[in-house]
């Protein structure tokens, strides 16, 4: 009798162990350990204002230096120069200038360029105001790669008065503007002098030509 009881207890203990093991496996399957996804490195952009006319913007793809030149006294356009130093080979690099419709931007370069790592490339554009006011312009450099692209951008702000003169007025613009009007006055004076001399030289012939015959 005692042997039968011990045998039954042994069987019950084995069954309990099997049930406990099965339950543990199910819990482990239903609650798997969390998997941490890899975190991409955040793109860092550093903007440095060198002076009122020069801004440098750097990231891991491109170093950009945007330089604003003095406004032209003749065409009223503002020349810009952009220096680009890529940190990757970029066979297809797009350069886009963006501005409000009240500004006219004329790029002096091709839209797509091939660039190599570490070399510095310089492109230019002329920005002409169509109306007075304050406007922001942005130039973007985009490297088109297989299934992705890499970019960086630089910006600047322009202010024009009612005469469409960039503010603050640069000393170079003032000097060239004065020389422009002086040149116009000098040309006008020379023209008047030439007309007077020619009229004195040919006055007798003109009178004879205008005098009707009797």
Rosetta blueprint (number, residue, H / E / L):
1 X L
2 X H
3 X H
4 X H
5 X H
6 X H
7 X H
8 X H
9 X H
10 X H
11 X H
12 X H
13 X H
14 X H
15 X H
16 X H
17 X H
18 X H
19 X H
20 X H
21 X H
22 X H
23 X H
24 X H
25 X H
26 X H
27 X H
28 X H
29 X H
30 X H
31 X L
32 X L
33 X L
34 X L
35 X L
36 X L
37 X L
38 X L
39 X L
40 X L
41 X L
42 X L
43 X L
44 X L
45 X L
46 X E
47 X E
48 X E
49 X E
50 X E
51 X E
52 X L
53 X L
54 X E
55 X E
56 X E
57 X E
58 X E
59 X L
60 X L
61 X L
62 X E
63 X E
64 X E
65 X E
66 X E
67 X E
68 X E
69 X E
70 X E
71 X E
72 X L
73 X L
74 X L
75 X L
76 X L
77 X E
78 X E
79 X E
80 X E
81 X E
82 X E
83 X E
84 X E
85 X E
86 X E
87 X L
88 X L
89 X L
90 X E
91 X E
92 X E
93 X E
94 X E
95 X E
96 X E
97 X E
98 X E
99 X L
100 X L
101 X L
102 X L
103 X E
104 X E
105 X E
106 X E
107 X E
108 X L
109 X L
110 X L
111 X L
112 X E
113 X E
114 X E
115 X E
116 X L
117 X L
118 X L
119 X L
120 X E
121 X E
122 X E
123 X E
124 X E
125 X E
126 X E
127 X E
128 X E
129 X E
130 X L
131 X L
132 X L
133 X E
134 X E
135 X E
136 X E
137 X E
138 X E
139 X E
140 X E
141 X E
142 X E
143 X E
144 X E
145 X E
146 X L
147 X L
148 X E
149 X E
150 X E
151 X E
152 X E
153 X E
154 X E
155 X E
156 X E
157 X E
158 X E
159 X E
160 X E
161 X L
162 X L
163 X L
164 X L
165 X L
166 X E
167 X L
168 X L
169 X L
170 X L
171 X H
172 X H
173 X H
174 X H
175 X H
176 X H
177 X H
178 X H
179 X H
180 X H
181 X H
182 X H
183 X H
184 X H
185 X H
186 X H
187 X H
188 X H
189 X H
190 X H
191 X H
192 X H
193 X H
194 X H
195 X H
196 X H
197 X H
198 X H
199 X H
200 X H
201 X H
202 X H
203 X H
204 X H
205 X H
206 X H
207 X H
208 X H
209 X H
210 X H
211 X L
212 X L
213 X L
214 X L
